[in-house]
Every structure is written in C-alpha cells, then in structure tokens.
Amino acid sequence: MSPGKSTLKEKALKAKEWLKDYLSAIREGKLHPFTYVERKTRQATRDEPWGPTGAQLNELAALTHHEEHAHVIFAVLEFRLMSHGERWRSVYKALQVLEFLAKRGSPRCPAMAARLLPLLHCLTNFAYVSRDGKDCGVNVRIRAGAVAGLLEDGEELVAQRDALAARAAAFFSDWVARSPAREGGGDGVEGEVITA
C-alpha cells in the first residue's frame, strides 16, 4: 500500500469517527459536536469488544495535566460509569481508564477519581446477563471493587504512582542513552548529546 493511500484511509477513519461523535452529540441534545478531549475520552470508552489502546491511555494521562481537560475527561468517565446493562463494555473501559489515570495521570487525578468512589461502590453490584446467558456484569463488579480498593488505600496508590514514575524515568533515560543521535548517528549532529 502506498503512503498516500494509508494517509487517505486514516483521514477517512478519523472523519467517520468525528461524524459518529457528532451524531451522538445531536442525539444527546447538544447543538455542537464534542470537543477534542471529549472525543478522545469517548473513543477510549466506546462500547466495542476491544479495550482502550496504550496510546489512548497515555494521551488521556497527558491531557490531565491541563486542569480543564482533566475535568472534561472525568465528566465523560462519570457519564460512562452510569451506563446500564448492555453498555457494560463502556462501563468496564471507563474503569480501566479511571485506574490508569489514578496511577499515571497528573497529581490531581487520584483526588478526582476518589470523588467517584460512591459510584464505584454501586458498580460492585452491576448486573447484566447477555442473551446467551453469559454474566457480563462479573467483569465490571470485579474491576470496580479493585479500583475502589486502590483509591481507598492512599499509601498503596502513592507507592504504585511512584514506582510507575520511576520506571518511566528509567525507561526514558535508557532510551536517550541508546539513541542513535547520542552515538553520533541517526538524525542528530555527530557527537551531539541529547538530554531530557
């Protein structure tokens, strides 16, 4: 496939996603389409049979460093957590995103997530049985209990946040040390040292 076709295909996919969000906004009574941050959060928590990607989770975590964006993200997550029945995947994905943000988002994320504890406790009783008799609610119940437990144990959450931050810093410093530019090749100027 040529690079032009790939780009065209990606643009078509983005246009399709935007149109889907725009129509959803109209159905929900909004007169304007969702903002970029709302679209990204909704995309990560859509009712589809696959989870949010690492890229989506990392982008949302980065967006939480802007206070207004963090409030928008948590508002969408709260909306998704209040979904019922056959939209159990959206609830489960919202729990995944919530846990990720509590561990890797901005320093304000644990407190914002803790405000959702009453809702998480309600979700430990989530029930949905599919048409073929499968208990789909069990995944939501287990994840809600785990996320609530993490948010209630402040020391454990701080320890996990610190460990993940240290791991990310070590990975980044290792990546910088191995970069071709540091060794005099690649895109950098020969002999140039890239610093973080």
ZIHU-V423243 format. One record per backbone hydrogen bond with DSSP energy under -1.0 kcal/mol. CO is the residue of the C=O (numbers start at 1). NH is the residue of the N-H. E is the energy in kcal/mol with one decimal. If there is no record, write none. Layout:
CO&NH&E, CO&NH&E
This chain:
2&6&-1.9, 3&7&-2.1, 4&8&-2.2, 5&9&-2.7, 6&10&-2.5, 7&11&-2.4, 8&12&-2.3, 9&13&-2.2, 10&14&-2.4, 11&15&-2.4, 12&16&-2.3, 13&17&-2.3, 14&18&-2.6, 15&19&-2.5, 16&20&-2.4, 17&21&-2.4, 18&22&-2.7, 19&23&-2.7, 20&24&-2.0, 21&25&-2.5, 22&26&-2.1, 23&27&-2.4, 24&28&-1.9, 25&30&-2.8, 26&29&-1.7, 35&39&-2.7, 36&40&-2.4, 37&41&-2.2, 38&42&-2.8, 39&43&-2.7, 40&44&-1.7, 46&48&-2.1, 53&57&-2.4, 54&58&-2.8, 55&59&-2.3, 56&60&-2.4, 57&61&-2.3, 58&62&-2.2, 59&63&-2.2, 60&64&-1.3, 62&65&-1.4, 63&66&-1.7, 66&70&-2.3, 67&71&-2.0, 68&72&-1.9, 69&73&-2.8, 70&74&-2.5, 71&75&-1.8, 72&76&-2.2, 73&77&-2.4, 74&78&-2.3, 75&79&-2.2, 76&80&-2.6, 77&81&-2.6, 80&83&-1.8, 84&87&-2.2, 85&88&-1.1, 87&91&-1.4, 88&92&-2.8, 89&93&-2.8, 90&94&-2.1, 91&95&-2.0, 92&96&-2.0, 93&97&-2.7, 94&98&-2.7, 95&99&-2.4, 96&100&-2.3, 97&101&-2.8, 98&102&-2.3, 99&103&-1.8, 100&104&-3.1, 101&105&-2.2, 106&109&-1.8, 108&112&-2.1, 109&113&-3.0, 110&114&-2.2, 111&115&-1.1, 113&116&-1.9, 114&117&-1.8, 116&120&-2.3, 117&121&-2.6, 118&122&-1.6, 119&123&-1.8, 122&125&-1.7, 123&126&-1.9, 128&136&-1.4, 128&137&-1.6, 130&133&-2.1, 134&130&-2.9, 134&136&-1.3, 137&141&-2.6, 138&142&-2.4, 139&143&-2.3, 140&144&-2.9, 141&145&-2.0, 142&146&-2.2, 143&147&-2.8, 144&148&-2.5, 145&149&-2.4, 146&150&-2.1, 147&151&-2.5, 148&152&-2.0, 149&153&-1.3, 152&154&-1.2, 153&157&-2.3, 154&158&-2.4, 155&159&-2.5, 156&160&-2.6, 157&161&-2.7, 158&162&-2.7, 159&163&-2.5, 160&164&-2.6, 161&165&-2.3, 162&166&-2.5, 163&167&-2.4, 164&168&-2.4, 165&169&-2.4, 166&170&-2.6, 167&171&-2.4, 168&172&-2.5, 169&173&-2.6, 170&174&-2.3, 171&175&-2.6, 172&176&-2.6, 173&177&-2.2, 174&178&-1.7, 179&183&-1.1, 180&185&-2.9, 181&184&-1.1, 189&192&-2.7
